[in-house]
Amino acid sequence: MQQGFAGAGNINVNPGLIDANGPDNVIGNADDDVRLGRFSPATDAGSNSAPGLTGITTDQGGSPRKFNDTN
């Protein structure tokens, strides 16, 4: 999760997910909570114009996907 990728704007720190391994402590299955935590360094750090995001208006939880939201 923290190996990082080359490129502008990418981070190489813990993304601050709520519970990346879920209650069973096994990463990559249905009980994982991969939403960003309250103080995640990835909050409001994405780009709505990144490749593959055209037309995506909600996050995985169905909440509005926002970037540079002043509220």
Biopython code that builds the backbone (N, CA, C, O; Angstrom):
import numpy as np
from Bio.PDB.StructureBuilder import StructureBuilder

atoms = [
    (1, "MET", "N", (0.809, -1.193, 0.000)),
    (1, "MET", "CA", (0.000, 0.000, 0.000)),
    (1, "MET", "C", (0.853, 1.258, 0.000)),
    (1, "MET", "O", (0.378, 2.313, -0.419)),
    (2, "GLN", "N", (2.082, 1.179, 0.452)),
    (2, "GLN", "CA", (2.882, 2.386, 0.558)),
    (2, "GLN", "C", (4.119, 2.340, -0.336)),
    (2, "GLN", "O", (5.087, 3.048, -0.057)),
    (3, "GLN", "N", (4.125, 1.545, -1.384)),
    (3, "GLN", "CA", (5.309, 1.457, -2.224)),
    (3, "GLN", "C", (5.490, 2.712, -3.067)),
    (3, "GLN", "O", (6.621, 3.056, -3.410)),
    (4, "GLY", "N", (4.423, 3.394, -3.404)),
    (4, "GLY", "CA", (4.512, 4.627, -4.167)),
    (4, "GLY", "C", (4.718, 4.388, -5.651)),
    (4, "GLY", "O", (5.198, 3.332, -6.061)),
    (5, "PHE", "N", (4.358, 5.355, -6.434)),
    (5, "PHE", "CA", (4.531, 5.333, -7.877)),
    (5, "PHE", "C", (5.152, 6.655, -8.285)),
    (5, "PHE", "O", (4.834, 7.700, -7.717)),
    (6, "ALA", "N", (6.030, 6.610, -9.262)),
    (6, "ALA", "CA", (6.651, 7.837, -9.748)),
    (6, "ALA", "C", (5.598, 8.738, -10.374)),
    (6, "ALA", "O", (4.619, 8.256, -10.944)),
    (7, "GLY", "N", (5.798, 10.027, -10.269)),
    (7, "GLY", "CA", (4.886, 10.970, -10.916)),
    (7, "GLY", "C", (4.490, 12.092, -9.989)),
    (7, "GLY", "O", (4.463, 11.930, -8.769)),
    (8, "ALA", "N", (4.186, 13.214, -10.568)),
    (8, "ALA", "CA", (3.807, 14.394, -9.798)),
    (8, "ALA", "C", (2.525, 14.142, -9.017)),
    (8, "ALA", "O", (1.560, 13.602, -9.558)),
    (9, "GLY", "N", (2.513, 14.525, -7.766)),
    (9, "GLY", "CA", (1.319, 14.429, -6.941)),
    (9, "GLY", "C", (1.129, 13.105, -6.224)),
    (9, "GLY", "O", (0.243, 12.996, -5.376)),
    (10, "ASN", "N", (1.932, 12.096, -6.536)),
    (10, "ASN", "CA", (1.810, 10.815, -5.856)),
    (10, "ASN", "C", (2.507, 10.891, -4.502)),
    (10, "ASN", "O", (3.509, 11.587, -4.341)),
    (11, "ILE", "N", (1.955, 10.159, -3.531)),
    (11, "ILE", "CA", (2.526, 10.174, -2.186)),
    (11, "ILE", "C", (3.132, 8.817, -1.865)),
    (11, "ILE", "O", (2.776, 7.810, -2.476)),
    (12, "ASN", "N", (4.041, 8.795, -0.913)),
    (12, "ASN", "CA", (4.647, 7.555, -0.460)),
    (12, "ASN", "C", (4.571, 7.510, 1.068)),
    (12, "ASN", "O", (5.573, 7.315, 1.755)),
    (13, "VAL", "N", (3.350, 7.697, 1.573)),
    (13, "VAL", "CA", (3.072, 7.657, 3.006)),
    (13, "VAL", "C", (1.805, 6.849, 3.223)),
    (13, "VAL", "O", (1.081, 6.550, 2.274)),
    (14, "ASN", "N", (1.542, 6.500, 4.456)),
    (14, "ASN", "CA", (0.308, 5.796, 4.786)),
    (14, "ASN", "C", (-0.874, 6.655, 4.349)),
    (14, "ASN", "O", (-0.963, 7.815, 4.754)),
    (15, "PRO", "N", (-1.796, 6.115, 3.525)),
    (15, "PRO", "CA", (-2.904, 6.919, 3.027)),
    (15, "PRO", "C", (-3.982, 7.194, 4.068)),
    (15, "PRO", "O", (-4.906, 7.962, 3.800)),
    (16, "GLY", "N", (-3.887, 6.592, 5.241)),
    (16, "GLY", "CA", (-4.847, 6.872, 6.302)),
    (16, "GLY", "C", (-6.225, 6.299, 6.034)),
    (16, "GLY", "O", (-7.234, 6.967, 6.260)),
    (17, "LEU", "N", (-6.272, 5.058, 5.552)),
    (17, "LEU", "CA", (-7.564, 4.402, 5.319)),
    (17, "LEU", "C", (-8.208, 4.057, 6.658)),
    (17, "LEU", "O", (-7.508, 3.893, 7.657)),
    (18, "ILE", "N", (-9.530, 3.946, 6.685)),
    (18, "ILE", "CA", (-10.248, 3.683, 7.935)),
    (18, "ILE", "C", (-9.829, 2.346, 8.545)),
    (18, "ILE", "O", (-9.438, 2.303, 9.711)),
    (19, "ASP", "N", (-9.904, 1.254, 7.781)),
    (19, "ASP", "CA", (-9.503, -0.061, 8.285)),
    (19, "ASP", "C", (-9.172, -0.949, 7.090)),
    (19, "ASP", "O", (-10.008, -1.732, 6.639)),
    (20, "ALA", "N", (-7.959, -0.824, 6.587)),
    (20, "ALA", "CA", (-7.568, -1.490, 5.344)),
    (20, "ALA", "C", (-7.624, -3.004, 5.404)),
    (20, "ALA", "O", (-7.761, -3.639, 4.358)),
    (21, "ASN", "N", (-7.522, -3.626, 6.596)),
    (21, "ASN", "CA", (-7.607, -5.085, 6.667)),
    (21, "ASN", "C", (-8.904, -5.580, 7.266)),
    (21, "ASN", "O", (-9.105, -6.791, 7.359)),
    (22, "GLY", "N", (-9.784, -4.701, 7.673)),
    (22, "GLY", "CA", (-11.070, -5.121, 8.221)),
    (22, "GLY", "C", (-10.932, -5.895, 9.509)),
    (22, "GLY", "O", (-9.820, -6.120, 9.986)),
    (23, "PRO", "N", (-12.064, -6.310, 10.082)),
    (23, "PRO", "CA", (-12.063, -7.022, 11.358)),
    (23, "PRO", "C", (-11.292, -8.343, 11.346)),
    (23, "PRO", "O", (-10.791, -8.780, 12.382)),
    (24, "ASP", "N", (-11.197, -8.981, 10.168)),
    (24, "ASP", "CA", (-10.492, -10.266, 10.122)),
    (24, "ASP", "C", (-8.983, -10.106, 9.936)),
    (24, "ASP", "O", (-8.255, -11.098, 9.906)),
    (25, "ASN", "N", (-8.508, -8.862, 9.812)),
    (25, "ASN", "CA", (-7.089, -8.565, 9.608)),
    (25, "ASN", "C", (-6.492, -9.215, 8.370)),
    (25, "ASN", "O", (-5.301, -9.526, 8.338)),
    (26, "VAL", "N", (-7.323, -9.422, 7.345)),
    (26, "VAL", "CA", (-6.858, -9.943, 6.061)),
    (26, "VAL", "C", (-7.161, -8.877, 5.019)),
    (26, "VAL", "O", (-8.319, -8.527, 4.794)),
    (27, "ILE", "N", (-6.117, -8.366, 4.388)),
    (27, "ILE", "CA", (-6.298, -7.299, 3.416)),
    (27, "ILE", "C", (-6.815, -7.856, 2.089)),
    (27, "ILE", "O", (-6.417, -8.940, 1.663)),
    (28, "GLY", "N", (-7.690, -7.115, 1.454)),
    (28, "GLY", "CA", (-8.147, -7.480, 0.113)),
    (28, "GLY", "C", (-9.423, -8.278, 0.051)),
    (28, "GLY", "O", (-9.695, -8.906, -0.973)),
    (29, "ASN", "N", (-10.232, -8.282, 1.119)),
    (29, "ASN", "CA", (-11.515, -8.974, 1.019)),
    (29, "ASN", "C", (-12.663, -8.032, 1.392)),
    (29, "ASN", "O", (-12.436, -6.855, 1.671)),
    (30, "ALA", "N", (-13.872, -8.542, 1.397)),
    (30, "ALA", "CA", (-15.077, -7.712, 1.480)),
    (30, "ALA", "C", (-15.247, -6.926, 2.775)),
    (30, "ALA", "O", (-15.988, -5.943, 2.783)),
    (31, "ASP", "N", (-14.595, -7.313, 3.867)),
    (31, "ASP", "CA", (-14.818, -6.582, 5.115)),
    (31, "ASP", "C", (-13.864, -5.394, 5.302)),
    (31, "ASP", "O", (-13.926, -4.716, 6.328)),
    (32, "ASP", "N", (-12.994, -5.137, 4.336)),
    (32, "ASP", "CA", (-12.057, -4.013, 4.420)),
    (32, "ASP", "C", (-12.799, -2.689, 4.266)),
    (32, "ASP", "O", (-13.714, -2.576, 3.451)),
    (33, "ASP", "N", (-12.405, -1.693, 5.048)),
    (33, "ASP", "CA", (-13.001, -0.355, 4.946)),
    (33, "ASP", "C", (-11.921, 0.568, 4.391)),
    (33, "ASP", "O", (-11.120, 1.126, 5.141)),
    (34, "VAL", "N", (-11.909, 0.721, 3.059)),
    (34, "VAL", "CA", (-10.851, 1.464, 2.393)),
    (34, "VAL", "C", (-11.221, 2.926, 2.126)),
    (34, "VAL", "O", (-10.648, 3.568, 1.245)),
    (35, "ARG", "N", (-12.174, 3.439, 2.887)),
    (35, "ARG", "CA", (-12.473, 4.873, 2.790)),
    (35, "ARG", "C", (-11.338, 5.650, 3.442)),
    (35, "ARG", "O", (-10.646, 5.141, 4.325)),
    (36, "LEU", "N", (-11.156, 6.893, 2.995)),
    (36, "LEU", "CA", (-10.119, 7.734, 3.588)),
    (36, "LEU", "C", (-10.550, 8.170, 4.972)),
    (36, "LEU", "O", (-11.703, 8.547, 5.181)),
    (37, "GLY", "N", (-9.625, 8.118, 5.916)),
    (37, "GLY", "CA", (-9.894, 8.590, 7.262)),
    (37, "GLY", "C", (-9.947, 10.114, 7.311)),
    (37, "GLY", "O", (-9.599, 10.797, 6.348)),
    (38, "ARG", "N", (-10.383, 10.616, 8.431)),
    (38, "ARG", "CA", (-10.595, 12.054, 8.603)),
    (38, "ARG", "C", (-9.351, 12.891, 8.322)),
    (38, "ARG", "O", (-9.457, 13.977, 7.751)),
    (39, "PHE", "N", (-8.190, 12.411, 8.708)),
    (39, "PHE", "CA", (-6.958, 13.181, 8.544)),
    (39, "PHE", "C", (-6.030, 12.581, 7.485)),
    (39, "PHE", "O", (-4.816, 12.777, 7.546)),
    (40, "SER", "N", (-6.583, 11.863, 6.533)),
    (40, "SER", "CA", (-5.787, 11.234, 5.486)),
    (40, "SER", "C", (-5.073, 12.281, 4.629)),
    (40, "SER", "O", (-5.667, 13.296, 4.267)),
    (41, "PRO", "N", (-3.785, 12.033, 4.299)),
    (41, "PRO", "CA", (-3.081, 12.959, 3.413)),
    (41, "PRO", "C", (-3.624, 12.916, 1.984)),
    (41, "PRO", "O", (-3.290, 13.773, 1.166)),
    (42, "ALA", "N", (-4.454, 11.928, 1.685)),
    (42, "ALA", "CA", (-5.026, 11.820, 0.348)),
    (42, "ALA", "C", (-6.343, 12.590, 0.205)),
    (42, "ALA", "O", (-6.865, 12.723, -0.902)),
    (43, "THR", "N", (-6.882, 13.098, 1.321)),
    (43, "THR", "CA", (-8.121, 13.861, 1.263)),
    (43, "THR", "C", (-7.915, 15.107, 0.432)),
    (43, "THR", "O", (-6.977, 15.870, 0.662)),
    (44, "ASP", "N", (-8.789, 15.312, -0.531)),
    (44, "ASP", "CA", (-8.757, 16.467, -1.429)),
    (44, "ASP", "C", (-7.415, 16.596, -2.145)),
    (44, "ASP", "O", (-6.953, 17.702, -2.426)),
    (45, "ALA", "N", (-6.795, 15.453, -2.437)),
    (45, "ALA", "CA", (-5.504, 15.482, -3.115)),
    (45, "ALA", "C", (-5.571, 14.884, -4.512)),
    (45, "ALA", "O", (-4.563, 14.854, -5.218)),
    (46, "GLY", "N", (-6.725, 14.416, -4.915)),
    (46, "GLY", "CA", (-6.873, 13.816, -6.230)),
    (46, "GLY", "C", (-7.124, 14.859, -7.298)),
    (46, "GLY", "O", (-7.116, 16.061, -7.031)),
    (47, "SER", "N", (-7.343, 14.388, -8.497)),
    (47, "SER", "CA", (-7.638, 15.276, -9.612)),
    (47, "SER", "C", (-8.811, 14.712, -10.392)),
    (47, "SER", "O", (-8.771, 13.566, -10.841)),
    (48, "ASN", "N", (-9.843, 15.504, -10.554)),
    (48, "ASN", "CA", (-11.008, 15.059, -11.317)),
    (48, "ASN", "C", (-10.696, 14.897, -12.797)),
    (48, "ASN", "O", (-11.484, 14.302, -13.531)),
    (49, "SER", "N", (-9.559, 15.416, -13.244)),
    (49, "SER", "CA", (-9.209, 15.305, -14.655)),
    (49, "SER", "C", (-8.203, 14.178, -14.922)),
    (49, "SER", "O", (-7.704, 14.046, -16.039)),
    (50, "ALA", "N", (-7.907, 13.377, -13.912)),
    (50, "ALA", "CA", (-6.971, 12.263, -14.089)),
    (50, "ALA", "C", (-7.561, 11.239, -15.061)),
    (50, "ALA", "O", (-8.779, 11.074, -15.125)),
    (51, "PRO", "N", (-6.696, 10.551, -15.819)),
    (51, "PRO", "CA", (-7.196, 9.551, -16.770)),
    (51, "PRO", "C", (-8.106, 8.533, -16.089)),
    (51, "PRO", "O", (-7.778, 8.026, -15.016)),
    (52, "GLY", "N", (-9.223, 8.239, -16.695)),
    (52, "GLY", "CA", (-10.167, 7.254, -16.179)),
    (52, "GLY", "C", (-11.226, 7.818, -15.257)),
    (52, "GLY", "O", (-12.129, 7.086, -14.850)),
    (53, "LEU", "N", (-11.147, 9.101, -14.911)),
    (53, "LEU", "CA", (-12.112, 9.680, -13.974)),
    (53, "LEU", "C", (-13.169, 10.555, -14.651)),
    (53, "LEU", "O", (-14.045, 11.090, -13.973)),
    (54, "THR", "N", (-13.104, 10.704, -15.948)),
    (54, "THR", "CA", (-14.092, 11.511, -16.646)),
    (54, "THR", "C", (-15.485, 10.967, -16.389)),
    (54, "THR", "O", (-15.755, 9.793, -16.640)),
    (55, "GLY", "N", (-16.363, 11.815, -15.889)),
    (55, "GLY", "CA", (-17.743, 11.414, -15.632)),
    (55, "GLY", "C", (-17.971, 10.763, -14.284)),
    (55, "GLY", "O", (-19.121, 10.504, -13.930)),
    (56, "ILE", "N", (-16.924, 10.486, -13.512)),
    (56, "ILE", "CA", (-17.077, 9.893, -12.184)),
    (56, "ILE", "C", (-17.433, 11.019, -11.216)),
    (56, "ILE", "O", (-16.637, 11.935, -11.009)),
    (57, "THR", "N", (-18.609, 10.956, -10.633)),
    (57, "THR", "CA", (-19.048, 12.039, -9.743)),
    (57, "THR", "C", (-19.245, 11.593, -8.303)),
    (57, "THR", "O", (-19.480, 12.429, -7.431)),
    (58, "THR", "N", (-19.154, 10.280, -8.031)),
    (58, "THR", "CA", (-19.312, 9.779, -6.672)),
    (58, "THR", "C", (-18.147, 8.870, -6.313)),
    (58, "THR", "O", (-17.492, 8.295, -7.182)),
    (59, "ASP", "N", (-17.902, 8.753, -5.003)),
    (59, "ASP", "CA", (-16.867, 7.840, -4.540)),
    (59, "ASP", "C", (-17.462, 6.445, -4.375)),
    (59, "ASP", "O", (-18.628, 6.231, -4.704)),
    (60, "GLN", "N", (-16.676, 5.491, -3.869)),
    (60, "GLN", "CA", (-17.160, 4.116, -3.731)),
    (60, "GLN", "C", (-18.310, 3.992, -2.743)),
    (60, "GLN", "O", (-19.091, 3.043, -2.821)),
    (61, "GLY", "N", (-18.425, 4.935, -1.816)),
    (61, "GLY", "CA", (-19.515, 4.910, -0.848)),
    (61, "GLY", "C", (-20.771, 5.612, -1.339)),
    (61, "GLY", "O", (-21.773, 5.665, -0.626)),
    (62, "GLY", "N", (-20.725, 6.158, -2.569)),
    (62, "GLY", "CA", (-21.875, 6.852, -3.124)),
    (62, "GLY", "C", (-21.932, 8.330, -2.764)),
    (62, "GLY", "O", (-22.873, 9.022, -3.151)),
    (63, "SER", "N", (-20.941, 8.823, -2.028)),
    (63, "SER", "CA", (-20.887, 10.240, -1.672)),
    (63, "SER", "C", (-20.338, 11.042, -2.845)),
    (63, "SER", "O", (-19.605, 10.497, -3.672)),
    (64, "PRO", "N", (-20.678, 12.325, -2.932)),
    (64, "PRO", "CA", (-20.144, 13.146, -4.026)),
    (64, "PRO", "C", (-18.617, 13.171, -3.997)),
    (64, "PRO", "O", (-18.011, 13.324, -2.936)),
    (65, "ARG", "N", (-18.013, 13.023, -5.151)),
    (65, "ARG", "CA", (-16.558, 13.086, -5.274)),
    (65, "ARG", "C", (-16.182, 14.536, -5.502)),
    (65, "ARG", "O", (-16.572, 15.132, -6.506)),
    (66, "LYS", "N", (-15.428, 15.106, -4.578)),
    (66, "LYS", "CA", (-15.108, 16.533, -4.636)),
    (66, "LYS", "C", (-13.605, 16.735, -4.672)),
    (66, "LYS", "O", (-12.850, 15.955, -4.092)),
    (67, "PHE", "N", (-13.180, 17.777, -5.348)),
    (67, "PHE", "CA", (-11.769, 18.151, -5.396)),
    (67, "PHE", "C", (-11.695, 19.655, -5.245)),
    (67, "PHE", "O", (-12.396, 20.387, -5.943)),
    (68, "ASN", "N", (-10.855, 20.120, -4.342)),
    (68, "ASN", "CA", (-10.726, 21.542, -4.035)),
    (68, "ASN", "C", (-12.035, 22.143, -3.565)),
    (68, "ASN", "O", (-12.398, 23.253, -3.957)),
    (69, "ASP", "N", (-12.739, 21.407, -2.727)),
    (69, "ASP", "CA", (-13.988, 21.887, -2.140)),
    (69, "ASP", "C", (-13.661, 22.876, -1.023)),
    (69, "ASP", "O", (-12.952, 22.527, -0.078)),
    (70, "THR", "N", (-14.157, 24.079, -1.118)),
    (70, "THR", "CA", (-13.841, 25.099, -0.122)),
    (70, "THR", "C", (-14.656, 24.945, 1.159)),
    (70, "THR", "O", (-14.411, 25.658, 2.132)),
    (71, "ASN", "N", (-15.609, 24.037, 1.172)),
    (71, "ASN", "CA", (-16.410, 23.804, 2.374)),
    (71, "ASN", "C", (-15.822, 22.669, 3.163)),
    (71, "ASN", "O", (-16.349, 22.311, 4.216)),
]
sb = StructureBuilder()
sb.init_structure("model")
sb.init_model(0)
sb.init_chain("A")
sb.init_seg("    ")
for serial, (resi, resn, name, xyz) in enumerate(atoms, 1):
    if name == "N":
        sb.init_residue(resn, " ", resi, " ")
    sb.init_atom(name, np.array(xyz, "f"), 0.0, 1.0, " ", f" {name:<3s}", serial, name[0])
structure = sb.get_structure()
